[in-house]
């Protein structure tokens, strides 16, 4: 039986897909971060893909599945 999707993930994916220039994809952990990020808050990587089509595709992919990574917020 499929697990219901978290609407906040879908909503965030839509926001990112509609504004890809405000985001980039971390090449270390595949997280989507803000365009002003210098060091990824999740993996501390510093290489990012800013290609708009990659950001949109990745947002759609992440928004359509359940979260599998642990973020700093999860550790609070």
NUTI-118470 format. One record per atom (N, C-alpha, C, O): residue number from 1; residue in one letter; atom name; x, y, z negated. Coordinates in pm, 1 decimal, decimal comma. Layout:
N
<n: NUM | res: A | atom: CA | east: X | north: Y | up: Z>
...
This chain:
76
<n: 1 | res: X | atom: N | east: 84,7 | north: -117,6 | up: 0,0>
<n: 1 | res: X | atom: CA | east: 0,0 | north: 0,0 | up: 0,0>
<n: 1 | res: X | atom: C | east: 89,4 | north: 124,1 | up: 0,0>
<n: 1 | res: X | atom: O | east: 178,9 | north: 133,8 | up: -84,0>
<n: 2 | res: X | atom: N | east: 68,1 | north: 220,0 | up: 91,9>
<n: 2 | res: X | atom: CA | east: 150,5 | north: 340,5 | up: 96,9>
<n: 2 | res: X | atom: C | east: 131,1 | north: 427,9 | up: -26,1>
<n: 2 | res: X | atom: O | east: 21,8 | north: 436,0 | up: -82,1>
<n: 3 | res: X | atom: N | east: 238,3 | north: 492,1 | up: -66,2>
<n: 3 | res: X | atom: CA | east: 234,8 | north: 584,8 | up: -179,1>
<n: 3 | res: X | atom: C | east: 187,3 | north: 720,2 | up: -127,8>
<n: 3 | res: X | atom: O | east: 235,4 | north: 766,3 | up: -24,3>
<n: 4 | res: X | atom: N | east: 93,7 | north: 785,5 | up: -197,9>
<n: 4 | res: X | atom: CA | east: 46,4 | north: 917,2 | up: -152,8>
<n: 4 | res: X | atom: C | east: 161,9 | north: 1018,1 | up: -149,4>
<n: 4 | res: X | atom: O | east: 247,0 | north: 1019,9 | up: -238,3>
<n: 5 | res: X | atom: N | east: 162,8 | north: 1100,5 | up: -46,6>
<n: 5 | res: X | atom: CA | east: 266,8 | north: 1201,4 | up: -32,4>
<n: 5 | res: X | atom: C | east: 243,4 | north: 1316,5 | up: -130,5>
<n: 5 | res: X | atom: O | east: 129,8 | north: 1350,0 | up: -164,0>
<n: 6 | res: X | atom: N | east: 351,9 | north: 1374,7 | up: -174,5>
<n: 6 | res: X | atom: CA | east: 348,2 | north: 1490,0 | up: -262,6>
<n: 6 | res: X | atom: C | east: 323,8 | north: 1613,1 | up: -175,4>
<n: 6 | res: X | atom: O | east: 407,2 | north: 1646,8 | up: -91,4>
<n: 7 | res: X | atom: N | east: 210,0 | north: 1680,4 | up: -194,5>
<n: 7 | res: X | atom: CA | east: 176,1 | north: 1795,1 | up: -110,6>
<n: 7 | res: X | atom: C | east: 277,2 | north: 1907,6 | up: -120,7>
<n: 7 | res: X | atom: O | east: 295,5 | north: 1981,6 | up: -24,0>
<n: 8 | res: X | atom: N | east: 343,7 | north: 1923,2 | up: -234,7>
<n: 8 | res: X | atom: CA | east: 441,3 | north: 2030,9 | up: -246,0>
<n: 8 | res: X | atom: C | east: 559,3 | north: 2006,4 | up: -152,0>
<n: 8 | res: X | atom: O | east: 616,6 | north: 2102,3 | up: -100,3>
<n: 9 | res: X | atom: N | east: 597,1 | north: 1879,9 | up: -128,6>
<n: 9 | res: X | atom: CA | east: 704,5 | north: 1848,6 | up: -33,6>
<n: 9 | res: X | atom: C | east: 660,6 | north: 1882,1 | up: 109,0>
<n: 9 | res: X | atom: O | east: 738,8 | north: 1935,8 | up: 187,5>
<n: 10 | res: X | atom: N | east: 539,1 | north: 1851,1 | up: 140,9>
<n: 10 | res: X | atom: CA | east: 486,7 | north: 1880,4 | up: 274,1>
<n: 10 | res: X | atom: C | east: 476,9 | north: 2031,3 | up: 293,8>
<n: 10 | res: X | atom: O | east: 513,3 | north: 2082,9 | up: 399,5>
<n: 11 | res: X | atom: N | east: 428,1 | north: 2101,8 | up: 192,7>
<n: 11 | res: X | atom: CA | east: 417,0 | north: 2247,6 | up: 202,0>
<n: 11 | res: X | atom: C | east: 554,5 | north: 2312,1 | up: 218,3>
<n: 11 | res: X | atom: O | east: 570,1 | north: 2404,8 | up: 297,8>
<n: 12 | res: X | atom: N | east: 653,6 | north: 2264,2 | up: 144,5>
<n: 12 | res: X | atom: CA | east: 788,8 | north: 2318,3 | up: 154,1>
<n: 12 | res: X | atom: C | east: 847,2 | north: 2288,5 | up: 292,5>
<n: 12 | res: X | atom: O | east: 914,7 | north: 2373,1 | up: 351,1>
<n: 13 | res: X | atom: N | east: 821,4 | north: 2169,2 | up: 343,9>
<n: 13 | res: X | atom: CA | east: 869,1 | north: 2133,1 | up: 478,0>
<n: 13 | res: X | atom: C | east: 809,6 | north: 2226,1 | up: 582,9>
<n: 13 | res: X | atom: O | east: 879,4 | north: 2267,9 | up: 675,3>
<n: 14 | res: X | atom: N | east: 682,5 | north: 2258,6 | up: 569,6>
<n: 14 | res: X | atom: CA | east: 618,4 | north: 2351,1 | up: 663,0>
<n: 14 | res: X | atom: C | east: 682,3 | north: 2489,5 | up: 655,1>
<n: 14 | res: X | atom: O | east: 707,4 | north: 2553,1 | up: 757,5>
<n: 15 | res: X | atom: N | east: 708,4 | north: 2535,5 | up: 533,0>
<n: 15 | res: X | atom: CA | east: 772,1 | north: 2666,3 | up: 513,8>
<n: 15 | res: X | atom: C | east: 909,0 | north: 2669,9 | up: 581,7>
<n: 15 | res: X | atom: O | east: 942,6 | north: 2766,3 | up: 650,5>
<n: 16 | res: X | atom: N | east: 987,3 | north: 2564,0 | up: 561,8>
<n: 16 | res: X | atom: CA | east: 1120,9 | north: 2557,2 | up: 621,4>
<n: 16 | res: X | atom: C | east: 1111,5 | north: 2550,2 | up: 773,6>
<n: 16 | res: X | atom: O | east: 1183,5 | north: 2621,5 | up: 843,5>
<n: 17 | res: X | atom: N | east: 1023,5 | north: 2465,1 | up: 825,2>
<n: 17 | res: X | atom: CA | east: 1008,3 | north: 2449,7 | up: 970,3>
<n: 17 | res: X | atom: C | east: 962,3 | north: 2578,8 | up: 1037,1>
<n: 17 | res: X | atom: O | east: 997,0 | north: 2604,9 | up: 1152,3>
<n: 18 | res: X | atom: N | east: 885,2 | north: 2658,7 | up: 966,2>
<n: 18 | res: X | atom: CA | east: 838,0 | north: 2785,7 | up: 1021,3>
<n: 18 | res: X | atom: C | east: 941,0 | north: 2897,2 | up: 1011,7>
<n: 18 | res: X | atom: O | east: 926,6 | north: 3000,3 | up: 1077,4>
<n: 19 | res: X | atom: N | east: 1045,9 | north: 2877,9 | up: 930,1>
<n: 19 | res: X | atom: CA | east: 1149,5 | north: 2980,3 | up: 909,3>
<n: 19 | res: X | atom: C | east: 1288,4 | north: 2915,7 | up: 907,4>
<n: 19 | res: X | atom: O | east: 1360,6 | north: 2932,1 | up: 809,1>
<n: 20 | res: X | atom: N | east: 1327,6 | north: 2844,1 | up: 1010,5>
<n: 20 | res: X | atom: CA | east: 1453,1 | north: 2768,3 | up: 1005,5>
<n: 20 | res: X | atom: C | east: 1578,8 | north: 2853,6 | up: 990,3>
<n: 20 | res: X | atom: O | east: 1680,8 | north: 2803,9 | up: 942,5>
<n: 21 | res: X | atom: N | east: 1573,8 | north: 2979,4 | up: 1029,4>
<n: 21 | res: X | atom: CA | east: 1692,6 | north: 3064,3 | up: 1016,2>
<n: 21 | res: X | atom: C | east: 1723,7 | north: 3098,5 | up: 870,3>
<n: 21 | res: X | atom: O | east: 1832,2 | north: 3148,2 | up: 840,3>
<n: 22 | res: X | atom: N | east: 1630,2 | north: 3072,4 | up: 780,8>
<n: 22 | res: X | atom: CA | east: 1651,5 | north: 3098,3 | up: 637,4>
<n: 22 | res: X | atom: C | east: 1714,3 | north: 2979,3 | up: 565,0>
<n: 22 | res: X | atom: O | east: 1739,2 | north: 2985,8 | up: 444,7>
<n: 23 | res: X | atom: N | east: 1739,9 | north: 2870,3 | up: 638,4>
<n: 23 | res: X | atom: CA | east: 1786,4 | north: 2746,7 | up: 575,5>
<n: 23 | res: X | atom: C | east: 1899,2 | north: 2682,6 | up: 655,6>
<n: 23 | res: X | atom: O | east: 1924,4 | north: 2719,1 | up: 770,4>
<n: 24 | res: X | atom: N | east: 1966,3 | north: 2586,8 | up: 593,1>
<n: 24 | res: X | atom: CA | east: 2066,5 | north: 2505,8 | up: 660,4>
<n: 24 | res: X | atom: C | east: 2070,6 | north: 2368,9 | up: 593,6>
<n: 24 | res: X | atom: O | east: 2022,0 | north: 2352,5 | up: 481,7>
<n: 25 | res: X | atom: N | east: 2128,9 | north: 2270,1 | up: 662,5>
<n: 25 | res: X | atom: CA | east: 2133,7 | north: 2133,3 | up: 612,7>
<n: 25 | res: X | atom: C | east: 2275,2 | north: 2103,8 | up: 563,6>
<n: 25 | res: X | atom: O | east: 2372,4 | north: 2124,8 | up: 636,2>
<n: 26 | res: X | atom: N | east: 2286,0 | north: 2055,6 | up: 441,3>
<n: 26 | res: X | atom: CA | east: 2415,9 | north: 2018,1 | up: 385,6>
<n: 26 | res: X | atom: C | east: 2464,8 | north: 1892,9 | up: 458,0>
<n: 26 | res: X | atom: O | east: 2392,0 | north: 1794,2 | up: 467,9>
<n: 27 | res: X | atom: N | east: 2587,5 | north: 1897,0 | up: 508,2>
<n: 27 | res: X | atom: CA | east: 2643,5 | north: 1781,0 | up: 577,0>
<n: 27 | res: X | atom: C | east: 2695,0 | north: 1676,1 | up: 479,1>
<n: 27 | res: X | atom: O | east: 2728,6 | north: 1565,0 | up: 520,1>
<n: 28 | res: X | atom: N | east: 2701,5 | north: 1709,5 | up: 350,9>
<n: 28 | res: X | atom: CA | east: 2745,8 | north: 1613,6 | up: 250,9>
<n: 28 | res: X | atom: C | east: 2634,8 | north: 1522,6 | up: 201,9>
<n: 28 | res: X | atom: O | east: 2654,0 | north: 1401,8 | up: 188,2>
<n: 29 | res: X | atom: N | east: 2517,4 | north: 1581,2 | up: 175,2>
<n: 29 | res: X | atom: CA | east: 2408,5 | north: 1502,3 | up: 115,7>
<n: 29 | res: X | atom: C | east: 2276,2 | north: 1515,3 | up: 189,1>
<n: 29 | res: X | atom: O | east: 2176,7 | north: 1456,1 | up: 147,3>
<n: 30 | res: X | atom: N | east: 2272,8 | north: 1591,8 | up: 297,9>
<n: 30 | res: X | atom: CA | east: 2152,0 | north: 1612,2 | up: 378,4>
<n: 30 | res: X | atom: C | east: 2043,0 | north: 1692,1 | up: 308,5>
<n: 30 | res: X | atom: O | east: 1927,7 | north: 1688,8 | up: 351,4>
<n: 31 | res: X | atom: N | east: 2076,6 | north: 1763,0 | up: 203,0>
<n: 31 | res: X | atom: CA | east: 1979,6 | north: 1852,0 | up: 139,5>
<n: 31 | res: X | atom: C | east: 1959,2 | north: 1974,2 | up: 227,4>
<n: 31 | res: X | atom: O | east: 2049,0 | north: 2014,1 | up: 301,6>
<n: 32 | res: X | atom: N | east: 1841,6 | north: 2032,9 | up: 218,7>
<n: 32 | res: X | atom: CA | east: 1816,8 | north: 2159,6 | up: 286,2>
<n: 32 | res: X | atom: C | east: 1830,8 | north: 2268,1 | up: 180,7>
<n: 32 | res: X | atom: O | east: 1767,4 | north: 2262,8 | up: 75,3>
<n: 33 | res: X | atom: N | east: 1915,2 | north: 2367,0 | up: 210,7>
<n: 33 | res: X | atom: CA | east: 1942,5 | north: 2474,5 | up: 116,2>
<n: 33 | res: X | atom: C | east: 1921,2 | north: 2608,6 | up: 185,3>
<n: 33 | res: X | atom: O | east: 1910,9 | north: 2615,0 | up: 307,8>
<n: 34 | res: X | atom: N | east: 1914,9 | north: 2713,8 | up: 107,8>
<n: 34 | res: X | atom: CA | east: 1899,2 | north: 2847,3 | up: 162,4>
<n: 34 | res: X | atom: C | east: 2019,9 | north: 2888,8 | up: 244,8>
<n: 34 | res: X | atom: O | east: 2131,3 | north: 2842,4 | up: 220,4>
<n: 35 | res: X | atom: N | east: 1998,1 | north: 2975,2 | up: 341,3>
<n: 35 | res: X | atom: CA | east: 2105,6 | north: 3014,9 | up: 432,3>
<n: 35 | res: X | atom: C | east: 2219,6 | north: 3086,8 | up: 361,5>
<n: 35 | res: X | atom: O | east: 2331,1 | north: 3089,4 | up: 413,5>
<n: 36 | res: X | atom: N | east: 2195,3 | north: 3144,3 | up: 246,2>
<n: 36 | res: X | atom: CA | east: 2300,8 | north: 3213,7 | up: 172,4>
<n: 36 | res: X | atom: C | east: 2383,1 | north: 3124,4 | up: 81,8>
<n: 36 | res: X | atom: O | east: 2477,5 | north: 3171,2 | up: 18,3>
<n: 37 | res: X | atom: N | east: 2349,3 | north: 2997,6 | up: 74,7>
<n: 37 | res: X | atom: CA | east: 2420,6 | north: 2903,9 | up: -11,2>
<n: 37 | res: X | atom: C | east: 2562,0 | north: 2882,5 | up: 39,6>
<n: 37 | res: X | atom: O | east: 2583,7 | north: 2862,6 | up: 159,2>
<n: 38 | res: X | atom: N | east: 2657,5 | north: 2886,7 | up: -51,4>
<n: 38 | res: X | atom: CA | east: 2797,6 | north: 2865,0 | up: -15,8>
<n: 38 | res: X | atom: C | east: 2841,0 | north: 2723,3 | up: -53,6>
<n: 38 | res: X | atom: O | east: 2912,5 | north: 2657,1 | up: 21,7>
<n: 39 | res: X | atom: N | east: 2797,0 | north: 2677,9 | up: -171,0>
<n: 39 | res: X | atom: CA | east: 2828,2 | north: 2542,7 | up: -218,7>
<n: 39 | res: X | atom: C | east: 2696,1 | north: 2473,7 | up: -252,1>
<n: 39 | res: X | atom: O | east: 2613,4 | north: 2528,9 | up: -324,6>
<n: 40 | res: X | atom: N | east: 2676,8 | north: 2353,6 | up: -199,3>
<n: 40 | res: X | atom: CA | east: 2551,9 | north: 2280,6 | up: -222,2>
<n: 40 | res: X | atom: C | east: 2534,2 | north: 2253,1 | up: -371,5>
<n: 40 | res: X | atom: O | east: 2625,0 | north: 2200,6 | up: -436,1>
<n: 41 | res: X | atom: N | east: 2418,1 | north: 2288,3 | up: -426,4>
<n: 41 | res: X | atom: CA | east: 2394,6 | north: 2265,5 | up: -568,8>
<n: 41 | res: X | atom: C | east: 2379,2 | north: 2117,0 | up: -604,7>
<n: 41 | res: X | atom: O | east: 2388,7 | north: 2080,5 | up: -721,8>
<n: 42 | res: X | atom: N | east: 2355,6 | north: 2032,0 | up: -504,9>
<n: 42 | res: X | atom: CA | east: 2335,6 | north: 1890,1 | up: -533,0>
<n: 42 | res: X | atom: C | east: 2464,4 | north: 1809,0 | up: -524,6>
<n: 42 | res: X | atom: O | east: 2490,2 | north: 1725,2 | up: -611,0>
<n: 43 | res: X | atom: N | east: 2546,0 | north: 1832,9 | up: -421,2>
<n: 43 | res: X | atom: CA | east: 2666,7 | north: 1750,4 | up: -404,2>
<n: 43 | res: X | atom: C | east: 2795,7 | north: 1832,1 | up: -408,3>
<n: 43 | res: X | atom: O | east: 2904,9 | north: 1775,6 | up: -401,9>
<n: 44 | res: X | atom: N | east: 2784,0 | north: 1963,1 | up: -418,7>
<n: 44 | res: X | atom: CA | east: 2897,5 | north: 2055,3 | up: -421,7>
<n: 44 | res: X | atom: C | east: 2974,5 | north: 2058,2 | up: -289,6>
<n: 44 | res: X | atom: O | east: 3090,5 | north: 2099,2 | up: -284,7>
<n: 45 | res: X | atom: N | east: 2908,2 | north: 2014,1 | up: -183,1>
<n: 45 | res: X | atom: CA | east: 2967,7 | north: 2022,1 | up: -49,6>
<n: 45 | res: X | atom: C | east: 2966,6 | north: 2166,0 | up: 0,3>
<n: 45 | res: X | atom: O | east: 2894,7 | north: 2251,0 | up: -52,1>
<n: 46 | res: X | atom: N | east: 3046,9 | north: 2191,1 | up: 101,6>
<n: 46 | res: X | atom: CA | east: 3055,6 | north: 2327,0 | up: 155,1>
<n: 46 | res: X | atom: C | east: 3046,3 | north: 2330,9 | up: 307,7>
<n: 46 | res: X | atom: O | east: 3075,4 | north: 2433,6 | up: 369,1>
<n: 47 | res: X | atom: N | east: 3006,2 | north: 2220,6 | up: 368,4>
<n: 47 | res: X | atom: CA | east: 2985,8 | north: 2217,7 | up: 513,6>
<n: 47 | res: X | atom: C | east: 2836,5 | north: 2204,7 | up: 541,8>
<n: 47 | res: X | atom: O | east: 2767,7 | north: 2118,6 | up: 486,8>
<n: 48 | res: X | atom: N | east: 2789,1 | north: 2292,5 | up: 628,5>
<n: 48 | res: X | atom: CA | east: 2646,1 | north: 2298,6 | up: 655,9>
<n: 48 | res: X | atom: C | east: 2619,8 | north: 2305,2 | up: 805,2>
<n: 48 | res: X | atom: O | east: 2701,3 | north: 2356,7 | up: 881,7>
<n: 49 | res: X | atom: N | east: 2505,7 | north: 2252,9 | up: 845,6>
<n: 49 | res: X | atom: CA | east: 2458,9 | north: 2261,7 | up: 984,2>
<n: 49 | res: X | atom: C | east: 2350,0 | north: 2367,5 | up: 986,9>
<n: 49 | res: X | atom: O | east: 2247,5 | north: 2353,4 | up: 920,3>
<n: 50 | res: X | atom: N | east: 2371,8 | north: 2472,8 | up: 1063,4>
<n: 50 | res: X | atom: CA | east: 2274,9 | north: 2583,0 | up: 1070,4>
<n: 50 | res: X | atom: C | east: 2189,5 | north: 2578,4 | up: 1196,8>
<n: 50 | res: X | atom: O | east: 2109,3 | north: 2668,8 | up: 1220,2>
<n: 51 | res: X | atom: N | east: 2205,5 | north: 2474,3 | up: 1278,5>
<n: 51 | res: X | atom: CA | east: 2127,3 | north: 2462,0 | up: 1400,4>
<n: 51 | res: X | atom: C | east: 1978,1 | north: 2456,5 | up: 1366,0>
<n: 51 | res: X | atom: O | east: 1934,2 | north: 2370,7 | up: 1289,4>
<n: 52 | res: X | atom: N | east: 1902,4 | north: 2547,6 | up: 1422,6>
<n: 52 | res: X | atom: CA | east: 1759,9 | north: 2559,7 | up: 1387,8>
<n: 52 | res: X | atom: C | east: 1681,1 | north: 2432,1 | up: 1416,9>
<n: 52 | res: X | atom: O | east: 1594,7 | north: 2393,5 | up: 1338,3>
<n: 53 | res: X | atom: N | east: 1710,2 | north: 2366,8 | up: 1528,7>
<n: 53 | res: X | atom: CA | east: 1635,8 | north: 2244,7 | up: 1560,1>
<n: 53 | res: X | atom: C | east: 1668,9 | north: 2133,8 | up: 1460,4>
<n: 53 | res: X | atom: O | east: 1581,8 | north: 2053,5 | up: 1427,0>
<n: 54 | res: X | atom: N | east: 1792,9 | north: 2128,0 | up: 1412,4>
<n: 54 | res: X | atom: CA | east: 1829,4 | north: 2028,2 | up: 1310,6>
<n: 54 | res: X | atom: C | east: 1756,1 | north: 2056,5 | up: 1180,2>
<n: 54 | res: X | atom: O | east: 1706,4 | north: 1964,5 | up: 1115,3>
<n: 55 | res: X | atom: N | east: 1749,3 | north: 2183,8 | up: 1141,8>
<n: 55 | res: X | atom: CA | east: 1679,4 | north: 2222,0 | up: 1019,2>
<n: 55 | res: X | atom: C | east: 1531,6 | north: 2182,5 | up: 1027,9>
<n: 55 | res: X | atom: O | east: 1477,0 | north: 2125,4 | up: 933,4>
<n: 56 | res: X | atom: N | east: 1467,7 | north: 2212,4 | up: 1139,9>
<n: 56 | res: X | atom: CA | east: 1325,9 | north: 2180,0 | up: 1157,2>
<n: 56 | res: X | atom: C | east: 1305,1 | north: 2028,6 | up: 1154,0>
<n: 56 | res: X | atom: O | east: 1218,6 | north: 1979,2 | up: 1081,7>
<n: 57 | res: X | atom: N | east: 1383,6 | north: 1955,8 | up: 1231,6>
<n: 57 | res: X | atom: CA | east: 1369,3 | north: 1809,2 | up: 1235,8>
<n: 57 | res: X | atom: C | east: 1391,1 | north: 1747,6 | up: 1097,9>
<n: 57 | res: X | atom: O | east: 1318,3 | north: 1657,1 | up: 1057,4>
<n: 58 | res: X | atom: N | east: 1490,6 | north: 1796,8 | up: 1027,1>
<n: 58 | res: X | atom: CA | east: 1521,8 | north: 1741,2 | up: 895,0>
<n: 58 | res: X | atom: C | east: 1411,7 | north: 1775,2 | up: 794,0>
<n: 58 | res: X | atom: O | east: 1376,9 | north: 1692,3 | up: 710,0>
<n: 59 | res: X | atom: N | east: 1357,8 | north: 1895,6 | up: 802,0>
<n: 59 | res: X | atom: CA | east: 1248,8 | north: 1934,8 | up: 712,2>
<n: 59 | res: X | atom: C | east: 1126,9 | north: 1846,2 | up: 734,1>
<n: 59 | res: X | atom: O | east: 1063,7 | north: 1801,6 | up: 638,4>
<n: 60 | res: X | atom: N | east: 1094,4 | north: 1821,0 | up: 860,0>
<n: 60 | res: X | atom: CA | east: 979,1 | north: 1735,5 | up: 891,2>
<n: 60 | res: X | atom: C | east: 1003,6 | north: 1594,8 | up: 837,4>
<n: 60 | res: X | atom: O | east: 914,5 | north: 1534,2 | up: 777,9>
<n: 61 | res: X | atom: N | east: 1123,8 | north: 1543,5 | up: 858,3>
<n: 61 | res: X | atom: CA | east: 1157,4 | north: 1408,8 | up: 810,4>
<n: 61 | res: X | atom: C | east: 1150,4 | north: 1401,2 | up: 657,9>
<n: 61 | res: X | atom: O | east: 1089,3 | north: 1309,1 | up: 603,6>
<n: 62 | res: X | atom: N | east: 1212,2 | north: 1496,9 | up: 588,3>
<n: 62 | res: X | atom: CA | east: 1209,9 | north: 1495,0 | up: 442,0>
<n: 62 | res: X | atom: C | east: 1069,7 | north: 1516,6 | up: 386,7>
<n: 62 | res: X | atom: O | east: 1032,6 | north: 1456,1 | up: 286,1>
<n: 63 | res: X | atom: N | east: 992,2 | north: 1601,8 | up: 451,1>
<n: 63 | res: X | atom: CA | east: 857,0 | north: 1630,2 | up: 404,5>
<n: 63 | res: X | atom: C | east: 760,2 | north: 1515,1 | up: 422,2>
<n: 63 | res: X | atom: O | east: 655,4 | north: 1510,4 | up: 357,7>
<n: 64 | res: X | atom: N | east: 795,7 | north: 1421,6 | up: 510,3>
<n: 64 | res: X | atom: CA | east: 705,1 | north: 1310,6 | up: 538,3>
<n: 64 | res: X | atom: C | east: 734,2 | north: 1186,4 | up: 454,6>
<n: 64 | res: X | atom: O | east: 669,0 | north: 1083,3 | up: 471,0>
<n: 65 | res: X | atom: N | east: 832,2 | north: 1196,5 | up: 365,0>
<n: 65 | res: X | atom: CA | east: 864,6 | north: 1080,1 | up: 281,3>
<n: 65 | res: X | atom: C | east: 877,8 | north: 1123,6 | up: 136,0>
<n: 65 | res: X | atom: O | east: 887,4 | north: 1242,7 | up: 106,3>
<n: 66 | res: X | atom: N | east: 878,1 | north: 1027,2 | up: 47,1>
<n: 66 | res: X | atom: CA | east: 894,6 | north: 1057,1 | up: -94,5>
<n: 66 | res: X | atom: C | east: 1038,3 | north: 1096,0 | up: -125,2>
<n: 66 | res: X | atom: O | east: 1130,8 | north: 1054,0 | up: -55,6>
<n: 67 | res: X | atom: N | east: 1056,9 | north: 1176,0 | up: -228,8>
<n: 67 | res: X | atom: CA | east: 1190,5 | north: 1215,8 | up: -271,6>
<n: 67 | res: X | atom: C | east: 1266,3 | north: 1094,2 | up: -322,4>
<n: 67 | res: X | atom: O | east: 1213,5 | north: 1016,0 | up: -401,4>
<n: 68 | res: X | atom: N | east: 1388,9 | north: 1078,4 | up: -277,4>
<n: 68 | res: X | atom: CA | east: 1471,6 | north: 967,4 | up: -323,1>
<n: 68 | res: X | atom: C | east: 1599,7 | north: 1013,8 | up: -391,0>
<n: 68 | res: X | atom: O | east: 1670,1 | north: 933,3 | up: -451,9>
<n: 69 | res: X | atom: N | east: 1630,1 | north: 1141,3 | up: -381,1>
<n: 69 | res: X | atom: CA | east: 1753,2 | north: 1191,9 | up: -442,2>
<n: 69 | res: X | atom: C | east: 1723,3 | north: 1256,6 | up: -577,3>
<n: 69 | res: X | atom: O | east: 1610,9 | north: 1298,4 | up: -605,1>
<n: 70 | res: X | atom: N | east: 1825,6 | north: 1263,3 | up: -658,4>
<n: 70 | res: X | atom: CA | east: 1817,1 | north: 1329,2 | up: -788,2>
<n: 70 | res: X | atom: C | east: 1871,4 | north: 1470,3 | up: -770,7>
<n: 70 | res: X | atom: O | east: 1980,6 | north: 1489,2 | up: -717,2>
<n: 71 | res: X | atom: N | east: 1795,4 | north: 1568,5 | up: -815,5>
<n: 71 | res: X | atom: CA | east: 1840,2 | north: 1706,6 | up: -807,0>
<n: 71 | res: X | atom: C | east: 1870,0 | north: 1757,7 | up: -947,1>
<n: 71 | res: X | atom: O | east: 1836,3 | north: 1693,4 | up: -1046,5>
<n: 72 | res: X | atom: N | east: 1933,5 | north: 1874,0 | up: -953,7>
<n: 72 | res: X | atom: CA | east: 1965,2 | north: 1934,3 | up: -1083,7>
<n: 72 | res: X | atom: C | east: 1837,1 | north: 1957,1 | up: -1165,2>
<n: 72 | res: X | atom: O | east: 1838,4 | north: 1943,5 | up: -1287,5>
<n: 73 | res: X | atom: N | east: 1728,6 | north: 1991,3 | up: -1098,8>
<n: 73 | res: X | atom: CA | east: 1601,5 | north: 2014,3 | up: -1166,9>
<n: 73 | res: X | atom: C | east: 1551,6 | north: 1885,5 | up: -1235,2>
<n: 73 | res: X | atom: O | east: 1490,9 | north: 1891,3 | up: -1342,1>
<n: 74 | res: X | atom: N | east: 1577,5 | north: 1770,7 | up: -1173,4>
<n: 74 | res: X | atom: CA | east: 1536,2 | north: 1642,5 | up: -1231,0>
<n: 74 | res: X | atom: C | east: 1608,9 | north: 1610,8 | up: -1361,9>
<n: 74 | res: X | atom: O | east: 1559,4 | north: 1533,1 | up: -1443,5>
<n: 75 | res: X | atom: N | east: 1724,7 | north: 1670,4 | up: -1381,3>
<n: 75 | res: X | atom: CA | east: 1807,2 | north: 1640,6 | up: -1498,6>
<n: 75 | res: X | atom: C | east: 1776,0 | north: 1729,4 | up: -1618,8>
<n: 75 | res: X | atom: O | east: 1828,6 | north: 1707,3 | up: -1727,9>
<n: 76 | res: X | atom: N | east: 1691,2 | north: 1829,1 | up: -1599,0>
<n: 76 | res: X | atom: CA | east: 1654,7 | north: 1918,7 | up: -1710,9>
<n: 76 | res: X | atom: C | east: 1571,1 | north: 1848,8 | up: -1814,6>
<n: 76 | res: X | atom: O | east: 1532,5 | north: 1909,9 | up: -1914,3>
